[in-house]
Amino acid sequence: QQPVQSPQAVILREGEDAVINCSSSKALYSVHWYRQKHGEAPVFLMILLKGGEQKGHEKISASFNEKKQQSSLYLTASQLSYSGTYFCGSTFSTNAGKSTFGDGTTLTVKP
Amino acid sequence: GAVVSQHPSRVICKSGTSVKIECRSLDFQATTMFWYRQFPKQSLMLMATSNEGSKATYEQGVEKDKFLINHASLTLSTLTVTSAHPEDSSFYICSAREYNNYGYTFGSGTRLTVV
């Protein structure tokens, strides 16, 4: 029931765009996105509830396609500070209770 | 925003001893907290769900007698690694949610090294 993330790793130059995908074989209720820097705990980016909404702040946004049971995280005009490992977390049937996390996508932004 | 405090951040202990890790929600009440374990370059693996005033719910394969969880108040959950062995060395992280429609706030994590 762990969501599947792709790609596993991305290397970008500053200013380039990236898309990270998260898909599930089980019906999703919500998807959350986090960024983790090396040696630190994950930091919450945003949550999307079923209903196919799209969210974003600044140059990081995400969409949730309920039909495809998939969420995508969009990073535009990437900055050096965007480097880290991105995890999607998912909840099923309700938004209460535990979340299962994908294996992560390592994003490296180079100058 | 919601803040979760976790202590200690780093601990080294001898094999066979026990270690207690605390997780506190500082500005909100958390009836449920979650404990994760993370090995280097791997994902967050949920160990157990800590429920205030009742027994924790453990994930399959997690030994409840080895990883003791206590959630005695609405703001504090503790994880005790009993009779620790080198293979228990890992990064342990707790999390909680302020509201159901918000994301999880994570503690800063505890790096446990058993020697």
Interface residues (C-beta under 8 A of the other chain):
Chain A: Q2 S30 H32 Y34 E40 A41 P42 V43 F44 L45 M46 I47 L49 F87 G89 T94 N95 A96 G97 K98 S99 T100 F101 G102 D103 G104
Chain B: Q6 T32 F34 Q42 S43 L44 L46 T49 I93 N100 N101 Y102 G103 Y104 T105 F106 G107 S108 G109
